[in-house]
Amino acid sequence: MYTVSERENGWTLKTLLHNRLGVSRKLTSRLKMTERGITLNGERVYISIHVHTGDLVELRMERERSDDILPEQMPLDILYEDRDLLIVNKAAGVIVHPTHGHYIGTLANGVVQHWQDRGEVVRFRPVHRLDRETSGVLAIAKNPYIHQHISEQMIAGTVDKTYRAIVHGWPEAEAGRIEGPIDRDPDSPHRRIVTPDGYAAATRYRTLERYVSARASLVELELESGRTHQIRVHMTHIGCPLVGDGMYTYTDSSPLTASESVQARKLDESIGRQALHAFRLAFVHPGTRERVTFEAPFPPDLLELEKFLQKAKKEK
């Protein structure tokens, strides 16, 4: 529900929807097709009508189901939930959305069951994705209006996505910006590489801790773009691939001695997945118009790895 202000007195409802409430033309068309999708003071009206100070504008979207997703009981680490948003701390090893060959066991299956248990009829609509083996903060919109607005913030670069990773080696500079176009590896379609003909991509980083004896470091990273495998590709590109990453390995980017290779392999095997965690997500909540920040601490496997590296550092 939105109350028309004095400044908006005399605007057309269409202008108010597009310029003040930020409703896209596509979503406006959907609302017009919905019974009582757009009302002014409780009445259905044409969007060409002029509004006046104090008028009440209400938008109602049809309930959408995720009928193609099987509900499945599973533990969920819910960081926040309201009528518009669900923010979860995704566990490593969990696929976000069902794909060919993976119809159950995904985050979507668990979320749909969660909503069913709450009596909510909602379509599963993640605002962004995380790789299967990446843990951390994930935002799920409960309706197309919320999804549209957060997506627009991502395109505008106003959503802050902060990751933490444990990597082999350490960047030459304590902090910096990695800029390198990314595209598919012609020799391996599932891999990505930095190539002059790729899509523009940039990642900012800062080193939080160096574990010299283990030849590893803890880094914090912020994405300026959202290319597939971007952090993994960029860190490999500068010679600091993620610990545990079987696709982008240390030997791909840095020549190692025999003993260093053994040490790196043991470190990789100690975790069994890339040591990457979506630590923080911040954006303007489209429903409240306030900036919100969500954080998820390191999961147990990364905490154990961090503890091991800290111990190795002290024993050196």
N, C-alpha and C positions, 0 to 999 in steps of 0.2 A: 504494500500500500504506500502511495506517495501523495503528499499534500502539495498542491500547487502554491508557489510563493508569489509575492507581489511582483518580483522581477519577471516571472513567467506569465503574468496576467496577459491574456490576449494571444498567446502562442497557440498554434494548432497542436492538437494532441499528437500528430505525427512528429512534429518538431520536438515536442517534449520527450517522446519515446526515444528518438534517435540522438538528440543532442544533450539531453539531461540524464536520461536513464540508461543511455548507451545500448538500447535494444537494436540489434542488427536488422536489416531489412528482411533477411531470411527468417529470423525468429519472429518478426512482426507478422509475416505472412502465416506462420504456423499458429500464432496466437489468434489471428483473425478467423482461422478455420476451426478454432476450439470454442465450444459452447461457453459463453461468458468469459472468453479468454482475455478480452480488454473491456473494462467497464469504467464509466465516469459517474461518480456518485451513485454507484450501484446499478447503472443502466448501461446496456450495450449501445455503443455509438459508433459512428464512422470516425476514422482517425483524422478526417479533415475538419472536424469540429474545433472551435476555439475554446480554450479552457480559461478559467478565471480563478483569482486568488481564493484559496480555501477549498477548491475542488479536490475530491479524492479520486485518484487513479489507482486501479487495481489490475494486476496481471495474474492470470491463472493458467498454468500449463497442464496439459493432459498428463495423467500418470503414465509413466513408461515402465514396462517390465523388461527384465533380462531373461525372457523365456528360453533363450538359446544357451543359458548358463545353468548348469545343475547345482542346486544348493548343496553345500557340504559343510558339516561341522568341522571347524578347525580353530586353534587358538589364534586370536588376533591381538596385536599390541596397538590399541587405539589411543592416539595422542590427543585427539579432539574430535568432537562431532556436534553438529547442530542440524537444523532442517535443510541447510544448503550444502554443507561440506562434511566429508569424512577424511581425517588425516590419520594415516597408520604408519607404524614403524615396520616396514616390510622385512621379513627374515631372509637371510641368504638362502639360496637354493629354491626359492619359490618364484614361479613364473607369474607375471602380473595378470595376463589374460589368456584364456584358452586358445590353443593353436592346434594345427593338425598334429594328431598324435598325443596331445596333452589336453584332454577334455575335463579332467578332474585334477584336484590337488593344486589348483592355481589360486592366487589371491582372490580373483573374481568369485570363485566358487564359495569361498569362506565369507566374503562380504555379502553376497546375495543371501546366504543362510542367516547371517547376522541381521540383515534387514527384515527377512521373513520372520525371524523370532521377535522382532520389535513391532511387527505389523505394518511395516513400511513397504510401499510399492514403489521401487526406485530402479532406474536403469543404471547399470555399472558403467561409469564414464570417467576413467582416469584422465587427469589433466596432463600428465606426463608419464614417462615410463622409466623403469630401472631395469638394468640387465638382471637376468636370473640370479647370478651370484653376487649382485650388489645389494647390500642391506641399507635400510634407512628410511627417511621421511618420504612419503608418497601422498599426493593430494588426489582425492576423488570427488568430482562434482556430482551433486544429486539432481541437477536439472540443467537443461541446455543454456539457460541464461548465465548461470554461474560459470559453466565451462567456457562459454564464449568470452566472458570478461577476463578470466585468468589467462586464457590462451592469448588474448590481445595484449595483456601485460607481458607475457613471455616474448611475443613478437617485438614489442617495444623495448625489451631489455630491462624492464623494471622489476622483474621477479629475481630475487637473489637466491641462487642455488649454490650452497656451499658443501663441499665434500671433504672428507679426510681419508688419507690413504697412507699405507706403509709401503715404501718403495725400496728397491735395490739401489745402493749408492746414494748420492745426494747431488742436487743441482749445484752447479758452479757458483751461482749467486744465491744468497739467502732467500730472496724474493724476486719475482720477475713475471714476465708475460710471454707465453709461448704462442706464437702466431704461425700457423702452418695449414694450408688448404688440405682437406681430407677427402679421399674418394676410395672406392673399392680397389682392392689389390687384384690386378688382372690375373695373377697366378692362383688366387684363392678368394673366391667371391664372398666368403663369410668374414674375411679380414678387411681392415681398412688401413690405408697408408697415407703418409704426408706426401703430396705430389703437387707440382706447380699447377696442374690442370684441375685440381680438386675444388671443393666448395670451401669458401672462407670459414676459418675457425680460429678461435682464440681462447686461451685458458690462462687465468692468473693463478699464481701459486705463491706460497710462503712456507719456509721450512720451520717447523715447530720444534723438532728434536733430531739430533744426529746420533746414531748408534755406530760409532766409528769401528769398534771391534767386529761388529756383525756386518759391516758395509751396507747399512740400511738407514732410512730416515723416515720420520713422520712428517707429512706435508698436508697443508690445507689448500684446497683448490676452489676457485670460483669460475663458473662457465660464463663466457660472453656469447656463446653460441651453443647449439645443441645437436651436434653431429653424432652419429652412431659411434660408440666406443671412443668418444673424443678424449676423455682423460687418459684412457689406456694407451691410445695411439700417441698422444702428445708427450706423455711421460716416457714412453719407449723411444720417441724421437730424440729426446735430450739425454738418452742413456740411463734413465731411471725408471724402468718398467715396474709395475706393481708386483709386490711379493705374491706368489701363488697364482699368477696369471699364466695359464697354460697356452694361451693363444699368442700373447705378446711377451716373449721371454727375454731374460737378461742377456743371453748369449746372442740374441738378434742385434743388440745395440751396443754391447761393450765387449771387447776382447778380455778374457779372464785367464788367469793362471789355473792350473789343475786344482790347486787347493781352494781357490776362490770359487771355481765352478762347483766343487763338492759342497762348499758352504752355502752357496746360493740355492743349490738343489735341495738341501736339507731344510732351508728356510721355507722354500716353496711347499715342500711336502708337509711341513708342520701345520699348515692351515688348510690346504686343499681347495682354496678358492681365491679369487683376486681380493686382496686386502683393501677393498674400497667401500666406503660407507657414506651415504647421503646424510650429512650431519645437520644441516639447517636449511629451511625453506621459508622465505619471507615474501609477502605480497599484500596488496590491498584486498581485503575481503569485500567482494562485490555486494554482499548483503548489508554489511554494517558501514562500509566505506572507510574502515579503519585499517591501518597497516598491522598485520599479524605476523608473528614469527613462531615457527615450530622447530624444536630440536629433538634429536634422538641420540642418546649416548652410544658409545661403542658397544656392540653386542659381545657376549662372552668369549667367542673365538678370537676376536681382535684384541680384547682386553688381555687374554692369555698371551697372545703374541707380543703385545706391548710390554707386558710384565717380563717375559723372557728376554726381550731386547734390553730392557732397563737393567736386568740382572747381569747380562753379558757386558754391558757398558761399565758397571761397577766393578766387575771382576777383572777387567782389563788392567 
